[in-house]
Amino acid sequence: MKALAQMTLQQSIEDIFIQELDQIYYPGYTEDLIASDPGKFDWELKEFQGQFSIRH
């Protein structure tokens, strides 16, 4: 059950991140970013997740 909770939390953070990027730039921006530079998307997502990490 713990793994499922972690996976659900992870998915929620990713959904929030995608929604934020699409609101800041334009609808579909995240899809374009993933297609053109998946490494940059991963880096940006990790930075976003780090802002909400309990372990600072």
Long-range contacts (C-beta under 8 A, 24 or more apart in sequence): 13-48, 13-49, 13-52, 14-45, 17-44, 17-45, 17-48, 17-49, 20-48
